[in-house]
């Protein structure tokens, strides 16, 4: 089904308008005159994409064949670049292979241009013409030929085009015992498929789709691509479509000077998502901008498209005029092979509805300040979310497991699925591990931004799970004073104790967050007793400062309110060794640990609200406990006491 969908895409976009020619970047043009006279060599502008004879699917072995009228310097000129890569005998053999095809073409067609190019190549081979290659020429540059002052290339002359079509067709006659898996028609089986470019991986640039190059890959005696017969034409269509989807800036085969829409998103250094629809649509052309939350590029799109994505980022559903079939392929590269991580067939309306739910699940109040001279995007981009899960020992995008990226992507476009549990676990682990790095002068903002993303992942995972199981109320975007979840309440308490320490001691080398956050989020009973004892000391010290008296009293009220949910004894005592009788849980499950992170994350943002923000919050939460209602009149009373 994957190959059939790719085949249909190639037909819809007319990616193979001519089965005997294809678009390739041409770097150099050699101009020849009558009798093979060398007139000059010209550099094309920016390796302009041009139509050239269909390339071989693969060149390998001891004597790899040459192309027809368009090839690299080793074949077209007999020049090794760099000079020590091939010896002279190899260069001469490759040049003779290339020249023989053109000489035969000139003999058969009697075309003056083909005859002249053949003589030019023969003269180079015999040493009659000494041609120095330009210093900027590369070993993989594509070279073509022009005749005298003609603008078109020799291989595009009508008689040569007709000759090439005939010999190309004769070499691909259908076999009556081979049926193509894509079309169901009799076909000439493709021995090798066109190589894929731009599959993300290290070192190797081009990889084979299904390299059956070892006896272990043979089945019932069938070798190479005969294991699964695909016609040469069908293979060409499907692989051209896939290369078009993988390309960062795909050229338009109808007009080489124009480009088609980019239809891929890189999830990590080795995994990419390709997407398309059965019919051309705004969603197929710009879906990547939605999950990348690229507001600048969306603004440049038509008004209706921009309106749709802005709506989705806010979690608001959008109704499409004409729903269509939606396809998505997740590929990973490695060791010279492409691995299909996921294949998704869906409906564009379901995808749009799922995106609205996905962004709604991710919505969380940001603790990280807005970038300088700007504002936060409407939501988190998928690459940023996955990057926040990576181990810092690796380069960020290299530390993202491919399987997690593929599963997370699938959940983003299918609201019926849960987010992957490993992503939830990693979000908790990385939040705890890197929380202390937020104060770093150089990279503190980046770590705060990542922690916002991690908190959003935790919230999204829990809400999907709660919604599916109908276990409890979903987590809100902002701090919820009426939430009774034990993990959430303990996270709030941790944020209040941190704030109290800050008011008492201001900047410290190692805060209670640095020392106790991990332990408190996993085994609260063994940690919070000590933290509450220290809180008495911090409260006394803070109250000694006249400008801290009111905020300290409010923080103590919050501590009392939260501790009352756990039957904690808050007896006033000067004995530093006094142990609290408390009902704190001995340990928290992983889901409760996620709620702990959310309680802490949202509470510390709430604690640092401005007066205007707090007045608005109070109006919306009049039903909250009095400890949470820091009213303006109380602030005025405090000022009058001073």
N, C-alpha and C positions, 0 to 999 in steps of 0.2 A: 504493500500500500504506500510506503514511503516513496519508492521509485516511481510509482504511477502518479502520485501527486506532484513529484518533481517534473516528470515528463509533461504533465498537463500545464504546469507553470511555464515551461520552456515554449510550449505552443502558444499559450495566451500572450506572453510578452514577446513572441517572435524572436527568441534569443538565438535561434539558429535559422536565420532567414535564408541561408544558402548552405546546404549540407556539404558542399565541396570547398567552402571558404569559411574563415573565421577571423575575428578581430584580435589583433595582437599589437603590442607596442613596438613600433619600428624605430630604431635608433639611427641607422645610417642608410644613405642612398648612394650607390655607385653609378655614375653616369658614363656610359660607353657610346662611342661613335661607330661609324662604318668600319668593318674589318677588325673589330675588337679594340679600336683605339680608346685608350683611357682618357676621359675628359675631366675627371675629378671625383672627389668623395665629399658628400655633404651631410651635415648633422641635422637631424630633424628637430623640431621645436618640442621640447619636453617629452621626448619619446612618444610622439603622436601615435595613437592607436589607428591602425590601418587594416584593411582587409587583405589577408594573405591566404595562400592555399592551405587547406586543412592539414593540421599538424599530425604527426604520428602520435599514437596514444602513449608510446613508451620507446625509449632508445636505451638499450642495454646489451650486454654481451661483449664479445671480443671485437666484433666489427659492427657497431651500431650504424644503421642506414642514415642516409642524408635526407633532408627535406627537399621540396621542389621550389626553386627560385627564391627562397627566403630562408636564411640559416645564419648561424653564428660565425665569427671569424675563422674558427678552426676548419669549417667546411667551405665557407664562401670565399676565403682568401688563403687557406692553408697556413694560417698564422696561429701560433699558440700564445695565449694570453693568460697568465704570465708566460714568458718565453721558456722557462724551464719546466713547464707542466707536461708538455709532450715533446718527444724527440722529432727529428726531421722526417723520418720514415712514416710516422703516424700522421703527421701534417699532410704529407703528399698523398697518402692513401685516402684520407678524408676529403681532400680537394678533388681527387679523381672521381670519387663516388658522387660528389655534388655536380661536378662538371659533366659527367657522362649522361646524367638525366637531362641536362639542358642541351647538350650537343645532340642527343637523340630527338629532343623536341624540335630543334631547329631543322634537323634532317627530315622529319615527318611533316612538319608544317610549312617549311620553306619561308618562315617568317624572318625578315631581315634583322629584327631586334634580337630574336632568340639566337640566330646564327652569330651575331656580333658578340653577344654575351658568352656564347660557347667558345669562340676564338679568344676572347679576352682571358677566360679561365685557363684555356690550354696554354696560352703564352705565359701566364703566371707559373703554371706547373713546369714548363720547360725552361723557366728562368729568363725568358726574353723580356719580361716586364718585372721591374723591381718596385714593389709598392710598399711604402712605409705606412704602417697604421698610425693614426692619430694617438697621441699619448693618453687621451681621455677615453679611448675605446676600451670596453670591458669584454671579458670572455664570453658573457652570455648575451651581448647585444645582438639584436636582429638586424641583418643586412639584406636589402633588396636592391633591384637594379632599375635604372631608367635609360631610355634610348635617346641619344642626341639631346634635344631641348624639350622633349615631351614632358608634360606635367605628370601624366599617369605612369604607373609602373609597368614593366615589361610583362609581368605575369597577369596583368589585367587587359592585355590586348585581346580582342575577340577571338582570334584564331587560336591563341594559346589557352584561353579559358575553355574553348570547346575541346581542345586536345586533353586538357587536365580533367575535365568532367568525364570524358570517355575512359581514360585509363583508371580513374578513381572508381568509376562504376563497375568496370570489368573485374576489379580486384575485390568487389564486395557483393558478389552474386549470392542470392538466397539459397539456402540448402533445405531441401524438402524434409529432412529428418530433424530439423532444429526449429523449435517453437519458442518465440520470445516470451519471457515471463511477464513483460510489461504490456505488450499489445496483443499477445495471443496469435500473432501471425508467423508464417514461416520466415526465417531470417538467416543472415550470415552471423554466426555467433561472434561476439566481441571477445577476442582472445585476452585482451587487456583493456581495462577501463581507463579513461582519461584521469590523470592524477588530480588530486584536490589541492588547491592552494588556499592559504590563509587559515588553515585549521591551526588553532593556537597550540604550539608545542615548542620545545627547545631544539635548537640546532637545525633539524630537518625542515626545509621549506615546503617541499611537495611530498604528499603521501598518497598511497594507493587506497582505494576504497575497499577492495577485497583481494589482497595479494596472496594468491594460492601458489607460492613459490617454493614450497617444500613438500616432500612426499606425505608428510603428516596431514596436509590439507587436502589430499586427494580423496575422492569418494567413489567407490565401486569402479575404480579404474579411470574415472574422468579426471583429466588434468586441467590445471589453470582455471580459466573462467567457464570451462565446460561443466563444472560442478553445478552451476546455476546459469542456464543459457539466457543471455540478454542480447538482443540484436545490436549490431554496431550503431545503427541509427538511433535506436531507443537509448542505448548507453550514452551516446553523444548528447542527446537531448537532456537526459536526467543529470549527467555530470556537469553539463554547461549550466543548468539551472542551479545546482548546488554550489558551484563556484561563483555564480552570480550572487547567491544569498550570502556567501562567506566574504565577498569582496567588500572592503571598506568604502569604496567609491566606484561602483560598477559602471563600466562604459555602456552606452546605449548602442546595440548592434545595428540599429537603423541609422544612427547618426553618431559616429565615433567622437565627435566634438561635444556631445552631450552625455550626461550621466543619468542612471536610474536611481531610484531611492535606495538608501541603505536599509537593509532588512536583517540586521543581526545586532546582538548585544553580547559583549564579553562579560561573563560572570567571574572569571578568574584568568590566570595566565595560561591555563590549559583547557578551558571550557567556554564554549560559545553557544548562544541560542539563535537559531534562524527561525523566521516566521513568515507566513504568507497566507493569503486567502484564495479561494477558488476564482473569484472575480476581482478585478482591480477595485480597491476601495481606499478611503482615507485611513482606515485602521491598518491595512497591510503596508501602507507607505510610511506610517509614522508611529506604529505601535511601540517601537523601542524608546521613543521620546517619553512615552507614558511611564514605563517602568524605570527609566533613568531620571524622571522628573526634571527634564530639561526645559525650563520655563522660557528661556530666551529663544530657543528654536521653535517652540510651540507658538510663541507670539507671531512668528513669521508665517505660520500656516494660515489657511483660510479661517475666517471667523468661526464657522461652525465647528471645525476641528479643534480650534483653541478652546472654544466653549465646552466641548465634550471633555477634554482632558482636565481643564480646570475644575469641572464638576466632579470628575472621578477622584481627583486628588483630595477633594474635601469630603469624600465618602458619600457623594450624592449620586444615585443611579441615573443613567442616561438611556433614553429609548432610541434605538437605531431605526432609520427608515426602512432599510432593506438588510435584514440579517443574512449572513453568508457562512459558508464553511470556513473554519479557521484551522490552520496546520502549524505545528511548531516542532522543530527538531533540535535536540540538545546533543552536541558533539564534543568529545574530548579527544585531544591528540596526545600521542605518546609512543615512543619506540617505532616510529615510522608507520603507525596505523591510526585509523580513526575509530573511536568507540562511540556507539550510539548510546547515550545516557538515558534518553527518553524520547518518545514519539507521541505527540498529542494531537488528537483530532477532536475538534470542538465546534462550537457555534459562536459567531462573533457577539451575539447578544449575551450569551452566557459568559463569555470572556469579559465583556464590559461590565456586566452585573458583578462578576467576581472581583474585578479590579476595584469597583466602588466599595465592596465589602472589605477587600484587602487593605485599602488605604484607610478605611474607617477603623479597622482593627489596629492599625499602626499609629493612629492619632494619639499623641501624648504631649503634655505640656513640656516645653523644652527648658532644661536647666542651663544648657550652654547658651551664652550670650550670642546675639546675632553677629555675623561678620561685620567688619568695619565697612562703613558706607554701604550697608546693604541690609538684607533681611534673610531669615531662614527660608528655604524652599517650602512649598506647601506640604511636602511629605519627604520621606527618606527614599533615596534611589536604591534600587535593588543591589547594584554593585557596592554601595556604601554599607548596606546592611550586612552583606556577606563578608566584606572587608573587616567589619567590626568583630567578626567571629574568629578571625585568623590568629594563630599563635604569633606573638611579636618576635619570637626567635627567627621566624621566616620573614622574608619580604611579604608584606601584607597580602597581596593578591596571590602569592605562591602558597600561602598557608591555608587556603580554603579547600577542603575536600570536595572533589568534583561531585560526589554523590549527594552531599548536603546542598550544594548549589542547585543541582537539577531538581531535587525534591522541593526545595523552597520555591523555586520558580513555578513548578507545577501547582503548588498550593496557592500561589498568587493569582493564577488564572482559573482556578477551580475552587469556588467557595465551599464546596462540599467536603473538601479534604482538610485534614489537620496539618499544621506546619510540622516539619520533621522534629522529632524529639531531640536528636543530637544538636540541632541548632539552639533549642531552648536550653539544654545543658551547657553548651559553650557560652551562651549569652550570660548566664549566671556566673560561670567560672571567670570569664574575662572581665565582667563588671567588677567582681570582687578583687581580682588580681591587679587591675589597673586603676582602681579608684584613687589610690594615693598619688597617682601621677598627674592628677588634674591641677596641682599647684605648680607644675613645672613652668618656668617663665617662657621657655621656647616653644614647647609642644603641649602646654596645658589646654589650650582651646581645642586642639585636635582630640585629646583624650576625653574631654567633656562631650564633644560631638559624638564620638564613638559610644560613650556611655548612654547618651540619649537614644542612639540607634539600638543598643542592646536592651534598654528598658522597653523600647517599642516592640522588639521581637518577643520579649517575655510576655508583654501584655497581649500581643496578637495570638501567641500560642495558647495562653490560658483562656482567652475569650472564645477562640474557636472550640476548645475542648469543653468549656462550660456550656456553650450554646448547643453543642451536639448532644451532650449528656443531660442538659437541663438540671445541672447539679446546684448551681448557685448563681447569684447575680454577676453580671459581667463587670470587669474593671473599667472604671471611668477614665476619661481623658485627663482629668485633674484630680487633686487630692479629695478623697471621699471621707468626710468626718463621721459618717454613719456606718462605715464598713466594720464588720465584726470578725473578719478573718484574723486568726492569731498571728500568722506571718506578717500580714499587712500592718497590724497594730504594733508589733515589735519593731518593724522597719520604721514606723513613725516615731516610736520611742527613741530609736537610735539617732534619728535626725535631730530630735529635741535635745538629747544629751550632748550631741556635737555642738549645737548652737549655744547651749549653756556654757560649755567649755570655752568656746570662742569669745563669748561675752566676758568671761572671767579672766582668761589668760591671753586673749587675742592670738597672735601667731605662736605656735609651738613647733618644736622639731618633729615630734611624733604625736599625732592626735589620737583620740580614742578610735577613730575610724581606721587609721593605719594599723593600730595594734589589735583591735578587737572585732572589726567588722566581720571577718570570715568566721570566727568562732561564734559570734552572737547570732549570725544567720543560720548556723547549723545546730548549735547546742546552746540555746538561750539560757537555760536554767543555771549553767555553770559560769556564765559570763555576766549576766545583768545584775546579779547581786553586788559584785564589785563595782560595776558602773554606777549603780545607784548610790553606793557609799561615797564614791568620788564626786557624785553630783551634789551632795550636801556641802562638800568643801567648795566646789565651784560656785554654788549659789551664795554662800557667805562672802566669798571674795568679790563676786559681781555686785552684791548689794552695798559693799563698801564704796562703790563708785556711784555718785549721785545720779549720773545720767543713765545708769544701768538698772536702777531699782525697779522701775515699772516692767521692763521687758523680762527681768529675772522672775518677778512675781507671776507673770503670764506663763513663762516656761514651767515654773513649778506647778501651776494649775494643770497644765497639759500633762506633766508627768503623773500627777495624782489621778487625773481622769483616765489615762491609758492603763496605769497600774491597777486601777480598780477593776479592770476587766479580767485580772489574773489573781485576785485575792492576795495581793502583795501587802505585807505589813510595813508601813512607813513610819515606824516609831522614831521619834527624835532622840538621838543618843550621840554622845561625844566619843563613844568607844569606837575607834577605827576598825576593830576586829569584829564588831557586831555583825552577825549574819542575818540577812533578811529571811523571814519565813515567806516563801513566795510560791505562787502557783504557775510560774513560767514552765512551759513544756520542756522536757529533757532534750528533745531533738525536734527538728522540723523536717517534714518530707521535702522532696525536691520541688513540688508545686508550692508548698508553703515558703520555701526558700525564694522562689520566684516572686511570691507575694511580698516577702520581706524586702526584696530589692525595690519593688514598685512602691511600697509604703515609704521607704527611705527616700527614694528618688523624688516622689511627688511631695512629700512633707518638707523636704529642705527647700524646694522651690516655693512652697507656701510660706515658709518661715521668712523668706527674704522678699516678700511682696512689698510694693510701695503702698503708701497710705491710700492712694486713689484705687489701686487694685484691690486692697483689702475692703474698702467700703463697698465696692461692687460685689465682692465675694460674700460679704455679710448679708447683703440684700437678697442674694440668691440662696443662701443657706440659713435662713432664719430658724429652721428646725434643728440645727446642730446643737450639740452640748455647749453650755455657756463658756467652757474653757477654750473653745475654738473661736468664739466671737469677740475679737479684739476691737471693740467699738471705738469710734472716734471720740465720744464723750469721755471715755476712760483715759484716753491720751490727754485730753484737755485737763482732766482732774489731776493727772500726774504732773503736768506742767505747773498747775496752780500750787501743788504741794512744794515744788522746788522754790 
